[in-house]
Amino acid sequence: MMFNLNHPKTSQELERIIISAINSRVIRAGLLTTRDRDHALNVVRTTVVGAKKDLYHFTVASRRKWTQAQFKYEACGGGSQDPSELLRAAQNLRGGAVVVIEDLLATLCDTNGDRNARQQLSSMLSAEKGNDGTVIVFLEPPEAEGNIPSMLAGAFFRLNIPMPNREEVEALALREILAALTETGSPNMELAQEWSRELTPELTGLTRTAATYAIRDALALNKTDFPGARLYLQARKQTHLSEELAMNILDNDRDDELPLGLDNLYRHLQKNKDRIKETGKDRAKGILLIGPPGTGKTMLAKAAGRLLQLPVVEFRIGALMNSYLGATERRFDQAFQTLEAMAPNVVFIDEIEKAFSQNGSENDGGTMMRTTGRLLTWLSENPNPNFIVATSNNVSRMGELGMTMTRSGRFDKIFFVDVPSSSARKQMLTQWLKDVVADVESVASVVSEATSRFTGADLKAAVNEAASEAKYRQVEFNVDVIMKEVKKKDLRVQVLYESFASLRRFAELHCEPAGSFDEI
């Protein structure tokens, strides 16, 4: 028996089902889910041809039979494309054939489905009716599983072809690059291996078919311009992630964006650096950062990626929550599969409470509730090295379901990121002012003492506005100019600080401090 090397488990299970159906002389039906139609058809074809069985491909538009000698599908039969008629056509085949029926499962669902088609399939799967052992494979996207008729759910087998992992993508890239170099008349395995490694990060998260087309497109104009291909693939991936899955790959190369005064949090990351990159139930899952806005939680996600030497993917949950009705669950499942395929990485989810503050409506059929439940499940059960850095500044908006995130098992640690301490503010000011003011130590000390309860964002804004004011007035940029801007902001800062008193009380019970805040 020949197996597709990328999916030995899927091929082996399909082979087992084929043999079982023949031995039992019954019709079997099942679901093969995938986001890569062409690749899935190839996997099935390889397995069925290896089993020396006939392979058919039915849709409402055509009926085809695979001819191995010609290595192609050829039209076979015709007639009505009614779902019941397609199923009957499959039933009438002889010799233990395998029939792939594409995009038909929705017509069999309990709600608004075709009752005649459901009854037809139910009759076909009855053990009382003899058959040569036909196997029907419904080829569908992953979200179609809910369309399996409830009365036949126990009789359906279920197979899945997941997104390719990093090693599989690199092998694909090597094949395509070597083919491109061969076309130029200068095949070079060492060069192909080097650039397959370089281009793999820009291809992860794509299906095999999409990755193949992407690298062919990237090299279409110049088959040896690999630096140009990388730039093309980076831009293409950013567009795909942003427009289709509400994700962005963040730039985490800027050393000046390292938040200061968060030593406890950095210690936790350093201590668990190896576990963060592991796969399996014992991997480090992530951290939840709770705190007022402007305290550096977003910059911290980038810093975590830099510290762990991993890419940082921003996952904008709110954008997916606002998808058209019917698309939300599909896009969430696709996003999870993409993140898993891109692992290892840091997944940044800003203001995660937004996922739990949208209760949905009476007309959404429970979509929002199912989606938030799916998110919680993924956070706790995903075995891949997707290290989550989630933030929240309003836990009261999470609701009862969202509050389960603060319980053991969802995150490894929950840190409270408060406004910086006096010493942290002094470090920030010294870093920002060292090249632009005289006697930076004295200026940083005076300003840090006068900015109690300022967030890092407030402090940075005061410095920037003071610099703009000094330039506009053509005066020296000094402590007096900075303090004038500080005094403008002070009342608003103090009021905002007090508005988060309840959040700080919550933190005392449920969080660990990200740093030292004794001298706020």
N, C-alpha and C positions, 0 to 999 in steps of 0.2 A: 504494500500500500504506500502510495506517495503522499506526502503531506506538504502543505505550504509552510515553509520554515518560520515565517513570521507568526503563524497562529497554529502551532501544533495541537494545542488543547481543543480549539474549535474544530479543526479537521478530524481529530481523533474522535471527538464526541459525535460529529456528524456521521463518520464512518460506522461507529457503534450503532447509531440509530438506523442507518441503512440496513445493516446486517440483521438487527433485531426485527425490523419490519418485514424483511424477507422470510426470516425464520418463523415469525408469527402469522405471516400471510394476512397482514392487516395494513390499512392506510394510516400513516402517521403524519401529524401536522405540527408545525412549530414556528417560532419567531426568531429571525436572525436580525438583530439590531446593529446599525452602523451609521456613521456619518460620512462614509466613503463608499458610495454605491459601486463604482467600477472595481475597486479593490475587493469588495465583498463578493462580487460575481466571480472574480478570478479565484478567490479562495475556494468557493463552492465548486467551480469548474475543475480545479486541480484535484480536489478530493473525489469528486464523482468520477472523473476520468480514471483516476487511480483505482477506483473500485470497479471499473469496467461496467458502469451502468449508463443508461441513457440520461441525458440532461435536457430539460425543457425550460424555457423562459416565457412566462405568460404575463401580459399586461392587458388592460382594457383596449389597447391600441393594436396589439399584435400577439402572435404565437410563433415561437421559434424553437428549433431544435439544434443542439450543438453537434457539429460534424467535425470530429477530431482529424480526419484525413485532410479536410480543407482548412482546418483550424479557424472555423468561423461558425456563426449561427446562420441557419437557413430557415426561411418561412415554412411553416407546416400547418395546414388546416386553416380554417377561417370560421365564418358564421357569426352568430350573435356574440357580442362582448358583454352581455349581461353577467354579473358576478356569479349567479347560479350556474349559468352555462359554462363559464370558465372552470368552475369546480367540477362540473360533470365531465368536462373534457379531460381533466386530470384523473378523475376516477376511472375513465375508460382506457387509460394507458395500460400496457402490459409489460411484463418483464422486470418489475421492480425499479421503475424510473424515479428520478428526482425531478420535481417541478418547482422552480422558483417563481412565485407569484408576487409581483411588485406593486406596492401602493394600493392594496385592496382591503387591508384589515379594517379600515374605517367603516367600510360598508357592512362589516360583521358585528360592530359594537352594539351593546345592549340599548343604548340611547340613539335614536334616529338612524339606526342601521337597517339593513335589508333583512326582514324576517325570513324570507324564502331562502336567502343565501345561508343564514345561520342554520336553518333546518336542514339544508342540503349538506352542509359540512358536518353537522351532528350525525346525520344518517351515514355519511361516508366513514366517520371515525368509529362507528359501532362495531364492536368485536364480532357481531353475528354475521357480518358480511365478509365473504372471502375476497382476497385481492392478492396480487403478486408481490405486494410490499412496496407500494408507491409512497414516497416521502414528499410532502408538500412543505416548502420553506417560504414563509411570508417574509419578504425583504422590506424592512421599514426602518425609520429613524427611531432612536431610543424611546422617545416620548409616546410612541404608538403602542406600547405595552398595555396601556389602559384600554385599548380597543378590543383586546381578547374577550370573546364572549364569556361571561361569568360561568355559564353552565359547562363550558369546555376548557376552562382554565387549567384544571387538573390534568387534562390530556395533552396539553401543549408542552413541547420541549422548548427551551429558551437558550439561544446562543448569542454571543456578542463579539463583535470585532472592535476593540478599543482603539483609541488614538495611538499612533506609534510613539514609543519612548525615545529618549535621546540617542541611544545606541542604534536603533532602527533608522532614525532620521540620518545619522551620520553615515550609515551604510548606503542609504539611498543617495545621499549627496556625493559619496565617493563614486558610485556607479555613474551618475550623471556627469560629474566633472571629468572622469576618465574617458567617458564617451565623447565629450566635447573636445578634449585634448587629442584623442585618437583621430577625430575628424580633421584636425589641423595638420595631421601627419607627424605630431610630436607627442606621443603618449608618454607620460611621466608619472609613475606610480607615487613617487615621493612627493611631488608637487600636488598631486590629486589628494593624497592623504592629508597634507598640511592644510589645504584650503577646505577640505570637507570638514575638518575640525573647526576652522574659522567660521564657516557659514552655518554650521549646525544650530547655534543659538538663534539665528534669524529664521529658522525653519521649524523649530519646535512649536508645538501647539497647532500645527496644520495636519490635515489628513495626508496620507501617502500620495494620493492623487494631486492634492493641492500643492504639496511640497515639490513634487516632480515638475509640475507646470511652472511653479514659481522660479525654480532654479534654471529651467530652460528659458524662461522669459528673461531672467537676469543676464544670461550669457548669449542671448539671441543676436545682439549687434556686434559683440566681440567675445569670442569664446575663450580668450585668455585674460580678459580684464577682470580679475577676481576682486581687487579692491573696489572697482566700480559696481560689481555684482553685489558686494556686501552692503554698500550704501543703498542700492536699489531695494534689496531685500529688507533692510532696516525700515525704510520709509513705507514699504508695502505692508510690513507686519504691523507697524504702528497704526496705519490706516485701518487695517482689518480689525485689530483689537479694539480700537476706539469706536468705530462705527457699528460693528456687529456685536461686541461683547462688553461695551462700556468699561474698557480697561486701557491703561496707559503704562508704558515702561518708563519709570522715573530715572532721571539722571542723578546718580548717587556718587559722582566723582568729585564733587566740590568739598574740599576739606574745611572750608570756612563755614560750612553749614552744620558743624557738629555742635549740638546743644550742650551747654555746660551745666554742671551741678547735678548730674543724674548718675552719680557713681554706682548706686545700688543696682540700677537697671543695667548699666554696662557690665557690671560684675556678673549678673545673671546670664547675659548673652555670652560672655567669654567662657563662663563655666560650662555652658551647655552647647558650645560651638559644634562639637562633633555630633551630638544627638540631634541637632537641628537638621543635619544633612542626611540622617539615617532614614531608611524606609521600614515601615512596620509599626506595630502597636506601641513600641517603646520610644518612638521618636518624640522629640520636643514639638509640641503642637503650636504654641504661640503665646502671645501676651496681649492683655487688654489694658490700654492706657486710658485712665479716667482723669479728667481735669478740666479746668476752665479753658476757653478758647485763647489762643495766642501764647500757649506755654511751650511750644516747640514739639508737639506730638507728631506733626507731619514731617518735620526735619529729622525727628528721631527715627522714623521708618527708613529714611534714606541712609542715616548713619548706621542703622542696623545692617542694611545691605552692604555697606562699605566694610563694616567690622567683620561680617561673616563672609565677605567676598562672594556675594550672591546678587543677582539682578532683583530689582524691586518692581513689582507689578501692582499698580493702583487699581483696585476693583471697586467701581462706582455702583454700589448696590442700588442706590436710589434711582439711577437711570434705568436699570433693568426692571425695577418695580413699576416703573411708569410705562412699560411696554404695552402694546395693544393687547386687549383681552385675547387669551389663547396663545400669545407668544411668550408671556412671562416665564412659564415653566420650561418651555423649550429652550429659551435663551439662558436660563439659569443652569440647566443641565449641561448645555454646551459649554458654558463658562467654566463649570467645575471640571469637565473633561479636558478642556484646554489648559487650565492651570495645572492639572495633574500631569499632563503631557510635557509641560514646560518645566516641571520640577527638576532640580531643586531651585527654589526661589523664595523670596520674601513677598508675601501677599499683604498689601496695605489696604485696609478697609476703614476709611475715615467716617466718623459719625455713624457707627454701626446701628445706633438706636433707630435710625430712619427706617431700617428694614422691619422694625417691630412696631412702629408708630402708625403704619398704614394698615388698618384693619380690614380693608376691602369694603365691598358693598354687597347688598343682597343679590345683585345680579352677576357677581364674579364667580359664582359656583364654588366658592371656597378656595379660589386660586391663591390669594394672599396667605391664607393660613397654611396651605400645603407648601407654599414656597418658603415661608419662614421656617417651617418644620424641617424642610429639606436642607436649609442652610445650617440649622443647628446640628442635624445629623452629619453633614459634611464636615463641620468644624471638629466634631469629636471622633468620627470614624474614618476619615480619609487617611489611608496608610502612607501616602506619598509625602516626600519632604517639601510640603508647602508650609513654611513657617508664617503664621498669621500675626500681623501687628495691627490690631484694631483699636480705634479710639472712640471715646464717647465723652460728651460734656453735659449730658442730660439723661441720667439713668431713669428718671421718672417717666420718660416718654417710651421706655421699652415695653411697658405692660408686663403682665404676668409671664407670658411666653418668653419675652426677651430677657427677663430677669434670670431665667435659667442659665444664661451665659455666665453669670457670676458664680455658679455652683461648680463644684469640683469636676474636672474632666473636660470642660470646654477649652480652657486655657491653662497653661502651666502656672502662670502668675497673673495677678491683677495689680497693677501699679497705679498709684495716684501721682500725677504730675502737676504739682502746684506752681505758683509763681516762684521765680528764682529767689534764692537767699541773697543776703547782702554780699557775701563773698562771691557767689556766682555772677551777680550783677557787675561786680567790680572786674571780674575776669572778662565778661562780655565787653564792657566799656573799654578796657585796656586793649582788647583785640581790635575793636572798631576804630579807636582813636590814636593808636600808636604812631601812625604816619602823618597825622593831620593836626595835632595840637602839641604845644610845648608842655613839658612837665606832666606827661600823661598819667603818672601814678597819682599825683595830687588831684587832678581833674576827675579821674575815675573814682577816687575815694569820696570826694565831695558829692558827686552825682549819685553814686550808689547809696550813700547814706540818706539822700533826699528822695529816693524812689522806692520806698517801701511799698509792697503790694503791686508794683508794676509787673506786668508780664514781660517776657522777652520781646514780644511784638510791640508793646507799648514803649519800651525803652528804645528799641531800634527806630521806631517812628519819631520819637522825640529828637534823637541824634540826627536823623536824616532831615527833619524839618529845620533844625537849628543850622545845619550846614547850608541848606538852601537859603535861609534867611540871611546868614552872614555873607553869602555870595551875592545875593540881591542888593544888600545894603553896602557891600564892599567894605566890610569891617572884618576884624580878626575873628576867627572861629575859636572861641574860648569858653571857659566854664560859665561865664555870665550869659552868653547867648544860649547855651544848652539849658541852663537852669530856668531861663525865661520860658522855654518850650515845656519844660517839666511842670512848671507851675500851672500852665494852661491845661494840662492833662490831669492834674492831680485829683480834682473833685470827681471827674468821671471814673478814674481808676478806683478810687476808694468805694464809690457806689457799686461798681461792678464786682469788686472783691466781695462785698457783703452779700451780693445777690447769689453767690455760690456757697453760702453757709451750709445749706442742707446737703450739698454735694460733699462738702468736707466732713460732715457728720457721717455720711454713708461710708466715706473712705476710711474713717477711723475704725469701722467695724469690719470692712471687707477687703481693704487694700493694703499693700505695702508701699512705703514712700519710695519714689524713684530716686530721691536724693535727700540731702539734708535741708530741711526748711525751718530750722529752729530760729534763724535770724532774719525772717522775712521782713 
